[in-house]
Amino acid sequence: MIDLHRYRREWLLSPRADLLSGLVVALALIPEAIAFSIIAGVDPKVGLYASFSIAVITAIFGGRPAMISAATAATAVLMGTLVREHGLDYLLAATVLAGVIQIAAGALNLGQIMRFVSKSVMTGFVNALAILIFLAQLPELDPARVPFLTYPLTALALAIIYLFPRVNRTIPSPLVAILVLSALTMGLGLSEVRTVADMGAMPDQLPSLLMPNVPFTFETLQIILPYSVAVAVVGLLESLMTQQIVDEMTDTTSDRRQECFGQGIANFATGFIGGMAGCAMIGQSVINVRSGGRGRLSTFFAGVMLLIFCVALGEWVGRIPMPALVAIMIMVSVGTFSWASIGALRSQPRSSSVVMLATVAFVVLTHNLAIGVLVGVLLSGIFFAGKIARLTEITSRHDPAHGLRTYFVKGQIFFASVEDFNRAFDFRERLERVVIDLTHAHIWDISSVAALDRAVAKFRANGTEVKLVGLNAASETIIEKLSDRAPAGH
């Protein structure tokens, strides 16, 4: 259930700061949305309409106030093939279905999987995104395609962004940078400097409701389902990780399950107004938070102003110089990167460093967040399993008078520790009885049950009586379910 008192407070946290930060984000979203539309192979208005719709809807239904969601590269790259092979209408249908899948994920409370993402993976995710954000600005700094004036203008914008807060913290410095550079380029007639208009045409009308023009057949479902699943998974992964980052930046908590619902509702609705799928954007979210945005109003206002800028003020917005927006994104890149993680490489455990670096490498090389995070989580699991396995200890005590040897097992017995478990027993020793004391151990999986079965069977084959003692209730239950034989004495 939604806490209505908290929900109302999230809209009214800091209206003035939210409006100003939302204004900055709206301007920063325009070139990004156009660029992502190009990546997906669709008209710029598809990304712009999507950014408006997703921002407004997640502001209302999402679980993380002040987080910015819109059209993103992470989802755009997944849909390029679908557009090329089947056209825009199939992209819209896939967007609707992706929304349904995300709503189902919310109903199943799949947001809780974030508990299994380690700090090292999160750091790698953040650092990789910072690198990708910076690399995405390089085309706008390529001397082969931009005039020399781009460089001093970018430097001026960066100076304003970092120095203006020393003079005034009320007005977001990125907004000041945009206004100053726009005034300079228009006032001095610097027409050779690239502007937002050079990225693509602004839409000249409001979005309207439409039904994707695709046949409602099983064949259509077969075409769009793989894309929808990929978009839904990648979108939720990036959204939930960005949500956690914003939680840490603002020292607050938010609802992951509600965020899954919010993202799903946003994508579902966006497909019906001609927009592409999207998710949370770490860069714009950082801009919003650093500009003072804390409530839902900042996200809502960013979406509304984006549409107003594009439709009503498209001509003026088109004149904003790209160096101003490039400087803002460089600021985001520098601010997002965890510089402390570089120094921590020497002091933290080597396994943590490997996980972080592997996550960064795979995200940057593949430009696919899901692959990078999956590699990081997999490595974290392997290293954790190895560490726990090393904590397993098996000792024994021999009682020659009674022909008895007691084995004392301590630790976690599971797939990674069964090899050491098997090696601990001497099956060649002639004994009348063997006791395996599991008081300080826990049996976890079918591998450990099979290893225990094997040990019991080998002792029995040598004519040795075997008894298990000290099993806790959980271990006893799994043995009863999975064991091939009932150990003697148990």
N, C-alpha and C positions, 0 to 999 in steps of 0.2 A: 504494500500500500504506500502511496505517495504521501509524505508528510506535507500537508498543505501550508502549514505555517513556515516551514523551511523553504518550500517552493516559492512562496510569496516573497520571502526575504532574499532569495537568490535573484529575483528580478529587480530588487530595489537596493542592492548592496551599495553601489556608488554610481548613481545615474550619470552624473557629469563626466566622470572618468570613463565610464562605459561608452558613452556617446562619442567622446573624442577618440578613444582607442578603436572603436568600431569604424570610425571614419578612416583612420589610417589603414586598417586591415582591408577595408573595401577597395581602396586604391591599390594596395599591394596584390589583391586577388585578381585584378583585371588581367595583367599580362600573364600571370600564372594560368588562369583559366583558358586564355587563348592558346597558350603554348601546349597545354594538355589536350586541347581539342585537336591541335595539329598532330600530336602524337597518336591520338586515336583515329585520325584520318577523317574527321568530321568538320563541319562549319564551326567557326568560333562561337556562334551564338549557342551551340549545344553545351559547351563548357560553361559559358556565362550564365545561361538559364539554370544549369545544374548547380552552380556555386550559389546562386541566389536561393534556390529552393532548399538545398541541403542545409545551408547555414540557418535559414529561418526555421525550418522544421526541427532540426536538432536543438536549436535554442529553446523550443517549446517542449519537446519530448525527450531530449537527451538526458544523460545522467551526470554530465560534467559541465557546470557553468564556466563560461569564458573560454572553452575550447572551441576552436574554429574547424568546422567541417565543410568541405566543398569538393569540387572536381579535383582529382589528384593524379599525379603521374603513376602512382602505384596501381591504380585501377585502369588508367588509360592505356598503359602498355599491354594489358591483358585483352583489350577489346579491338585492337587494330586489325588482327586477322579476321575477326568476325565481321567487321565493317567492310573490309576489302572483298570478302567472299560472298557476303549476303546482304550488305547494305545497312543503312541507318535504322530502319524499322526493327531489325533483329537485335541491334544494340539496345534499343529502347525496351524491347520485350525481355532481353537478358537482364537489364537493369531492374525491371519490375520483379522478376523472379529472384534476383539476388536479394532484393528487399524482403521478400517472403522468407527466404532461407535465414536471413539475419534475425527476423522476428521470431522464427522457430528457435534459433540459437538462444535468444533471450528467454523464451518460454522454458527451455531446457537448462537455463542458467549456466551456459557454457563459458560465460565471462570468468568463472572461477578458475579456469585453466591458467590465468595469469599468475596464480600462486606458485606455479611450477617454473616460472621464468626467473632465473637467478639475476642477482645484481650485475654480474659480469656480462650477461647477455643484454641487459638493459643498457649498460654503459656502451657496449659495442653497437647496439642499435642507435643510440643517440649520436655517437661519434660518426657512424656511417652516414646517418642522415645529414649531419653537419657537412661532411665531405661532399655528399651528393648535391646539397643546396649550393655549396660554393662552386662545384664543377658546372652546375647548370647556368651560372652567371658568366662563364668564360666565353661563350659565343658573343656576348654583348661587350666583351673586352678584346675581341680578336682584331688586331690592327689591320687585317686584310678586309674587314667588313665595316669597321667603325672609324670615324675621323679622330684625329689626335685630341680634339676638344673633349672627347669622352673621358679621358683620364683625369684632367684637372677638375672637371665637373664631378666625377665620382669621388675624387679626393675631397673636394669641397663639401659634398653631401655627407661623407663620413665624418669630417671635422664637425659639421653642424650636429650630427646625430650624437657624437660623443661629448662635445663641449657645451652645447646649449643647455643640458640639464644643470650645469653649474650656475647658470643664470636664472633659469626658470624651469620648475618641474611640473607646472600646471599644464602646459601645452606639450603634448608628445613631440619629442625632437624629430622623429621620422616625418611627421606631418609638416613641421617647419622646413625640413630639407626639401620636401616635395614642392612646397609653395615658393621657396627661394629659387630653386633651380628652374621651376616653371616660369617665374617672373624674369629671370636672367635670359633664358633662351628665347622667350617671346619678345622681351624688351629690346634685346640686342640683335634680334633677327637671326639667331644661330640655326638656320634651317637645316644645316647638314647633320645636326645631332639627331640620332634616332629617337623616335617617340613611340608612345603606346600605339598610335594609329598605324605604325609600320608593322605591328604584330598581326593585325587583322582588322576587319571592319566591325564596328559596334552594331548590335541589333537595333533596329529602329522601331520596334513595337514590343508590347508586353507579351509574355508567353501565354499560350492558350491551351485548353485541354484537348487532348487528342488520344486516339486509340492506336497503338502500334499496328501497322498494316501488315500483319503476318497471319497465315492460316493457323487456326487453332487445332493442330493435329499433333499426333505423337512424333511425327518426323520433325516438326518445329521444336518440340521439347528436346529431342535428341541433339539438335543443333545447338540450342542455347544453354542447355543444362551444364555442360562442362565449363563454359565461360562464367555462368552465374555462380557456380560453386566456387570457382577460383576467385572471382571478384568479392564474393561474400566473405570468404576466409581471409584473404589479404586485407580487405577493408576493415574487418573486425579486429584483426591482429594489429594493424597500424593504429586504429582508433583506441583500442584498449591500452596499448603501450604509450601512446600520446597522452591518454587520460591519466596514466600513472605518473608521467613526467609532470603534467600540470598540477596534479595532486601534491607532488613534492615541491614544486616551485611556489605554490600558494599555501603550503602547510595546512591543507584541508583534505577531506575525504569525499568520495563521490560514489555513485551507484553504478557498478559495471553492468548489472542486468538491465537497468533502465537505459544505459547507453547502447546496449545491443538492440533494444526495442527502438530507440530513437534513430539509430543508423538505418535500421530496417524500414521504418516508416518513411524516412526521408528518401531513400532510394526507390521504394515502391511508388511514392507519389511523384518523384522526379521523372520517372519513365513516362508518365502520362502528360507531361508538359514539354516533352521534347528534349529532356536533359539526359546526360550520361551519368553513370554511377560514380560515387565518390566516397570519401571517408574523412577522418580527422587529418589535419595538416599540422605537423609539428612546427614548421616555420612560421606560419601565420598565427598559430596558437602562442608561440613565444613572443611574436610581435605584439599580440593583444595583451598578454600578461605584463610584458615589460613596459607597455604604454599605459598601464593602469587598469586594464580591463579585469574585472573580477566576477561580474554577474552575467546572467543570461541575456541581459539587454545588449551587451557588447556584441555578442554573436548575432543576435536578431538584427541589430542596427547595421552591422556590417553587410548582411545579406540584402537588406532593404536598400541601403545606399548604393550597393553594387548595381542593383537593377536601375535605380534612378540615374546614377552616373552614366550607365551604358545607353539607356533609352532616351532620357531627357537631356543629358549633358554630354552626350557622346563626342560631340565636336571638341569640347573643351578638354575632356578627359584624354582624348586622343593626342592632345598637345603636351601631355606630361612627358618630360624627357626620361628616357630609359636609364641614364646614369643615376637618377635619384632612386629608382626602384632597385637597381643593381646594388647600390650602396646599402639600402635597407636589408636586402637579402644577405649581403656580406656580413652585416651586423648580426643578423640572425645566425648565420653559420658560425661566426666567432663566439657568440654567446651560447650557442647550443653545445658546442664541442666541450667535452669534459677534459680540460687541460690537466686536472689533477691526476687523471688516469695515466698520463705519460710517466709522471714521477712514481706512481704506484706500481709500475711494472717491475721495479727492482725490489720493492718491499713486500708485495702481496704474493701469495702462493703461485707457483708457476702455472698450475692448472687454471687458475682464474685468469691469468694473463693470456694463456692460449685460447681460452673460451672467448675473451673479449676481442682479441686480434682476429680470430677466425670469423666471428660474427661480422666485424668490420669488413674483412676481406671479401667474404661471400656476398654481402649486401652491395658493396661498391662494384664488384666484378660483374654480378648478374643484374644489378639494379632491381632486384627482387627481394623485398623485405622478408617475405615468407621463407624463402630459401635460407637466407642468412640467419634468421632467428631459429629456424628449425635446426640448422647445423649447430648453433650455439647451445640450444636446449639439449640436443643429442650428446654433445661433448660434455656438458655439465652433468648429465645423467651417467655417462661412462666414468667420468672422474669421481663422481660421488659414490657410485657402486664400487669402484676400485678402492676408495678410501675406507668404506665400511667393511669391505671384504678383508682388508688388512687388519682390522680390529678383532677378527675372529681368532680365538685362542683355544687350543685343545691340549690338555695335559692328562697324565694318567698316573695311577698308583697301583702297584702290584702287591698282592697278598699271596705269597707262595704256599702258605699253610693250607689255604682253601682253594688253591688253583684259580684265583679270582683276579681279574684286572678291571679297575674302574676308570673309565674315560670321563673327564670333566670338560664339557663343551661350554664355552662362553662366547657370546656375540650373536651376530645375525647370520643365519644359514640361508643362503639364496643362490641364484645361478652363478654369481661372481665368486662365491666362496666355497662352492662344493668341491673344487679341485683340491684345495688345501684340506678340506674335511676328509676326503677320501684317503689322502696320503697320511693322515694322522693315525690310522689304524694298522696294526701289525697282524695280518691274517695268518702269518706263518707260525706265530707263537702258539704252542700247545697249551690250551687253557680249558678248564672245566666250565667256567662261567665268565661272562663279560657283562658289566653294567655300564650303560651309557647314560651319564647324568646330564640332563638338559635343563636343569633348574635355572641356569643363567644364560640360556640360549632361546632363540625364537626361530621357528620354522616358517618360511615365508611362501614358498612357491613349489611348483611341481618338480623343479630341478632338485631342490633340497629334500623333498620327500623321496624322490628316486634314489638319491645318494644314500639316504638312511636305509631304504629298502635294500640297496646293494650291500651295505655294510652288514645288515642283519643276515642276509642270505649267505654271504661268504663265511661268516662265523658259524652259521648253522651247518654249512657244507662240511666244515671241519669238525663237526660234532660238539660245538661249543654252545652252551645255553646262553641266550641273550635276553637282557631285561632293560627296558627303557624306564627311567625315573625322572621326575621333576618336570614333566611336560606341562606348560601352561594351557589354559582352556583353548586359546586360539590355535596354538600349534597342534593340540590334540584333535581339534575339529578338522583342520586341513589334512592331517594324516589319515583320519578316518575316511575322508572324501576321496583322496587321491592315491592312497597307498595300494600297491598291488597285493600286499600280504599283510596280515595282522602280526606285528612283531611279538615274539614270544615274551611273556612276562608283562605285556602291556595291558 
